[in-house]
Every structure is written in structure tokens, then in C-alpha cells.
Amino acid sequence: VQLVESGGGLVQAGGSLRLSCAASEDIGSIDAMGWYRRPPGKLRTFVAALTSGGLTNYLESVQGRFAISRDNDKNTVDLQMNDLKPEDTAIYYCAALEVHSGNYEIASWGQGTQVTVSS
């Protein structure tokens, strides 16, 4: 599956951004969709995920501020980010996950979109 992110940009601390990920296939058939991020000079880390069954999981530091959702008709997965902080600055990546031997594994990555939060 091919994934294309959009919606990144520059925002002041306390502001909001909505990222969107467009998939080339029916996302209803994908085990889970996720968002990851790579801050400057750091490794890529998990941010949020949404399973095909509707379960969500979030990085603790974004819990209550970020919300992942999907539109099966449009084959898109969004990440609403509120009350943004400078430490949220990163390249954000969309991912499709598949279950193998009981574990979720990354099947595809998007190209990433830059989010910069100024203080």
C-alpha cells in the first residue's frame, strides 16, 4: 500500500494541526494504521495507532492532545494535534501495520511531513 501524508507546517506553541494520510488501498482491510515521528537528531518513535477494530493507542506524552481517526470511504487516516508543544517538532510518518505471528509489524511507510512548533 502506498501512503501519502499532508498537512504539516509551522505553528506556534498551543496551536493545532491536522495531518492526513491517503492510502492507495482499502484501509478497512489493513490491520492497523499508525503515526510515527522523528524529532531532529533522534530516532523515529511511535505516536498513535488505530486498529481495524477501532482500538486506539497513544504515546503517553500526546495522550489527550492528539487524536487518530479514519475515513474508510476516503481511505484516509488523520491525526488531529492540539495544544502543540515545541517538543512535538518532528517529521511525522504514516504507517500501515500488519499482524504477523501475533505482533503488529510495519508494512508500509509514507514519505513524511514536517511539523515545526515554535515557542
Secondary structure, DSSP 8 states (H G I E B T S, - for coil): --EEEE--EEEETT--EEEEEEESS-GGGSSEEEEEEE-TTS--EEEEEEETTS-EEE-GGGTTTEEEEEETTTTEEEEEE-S--GGG-EEEEEEEEEEETTEEEEEEE---EEEEEE-
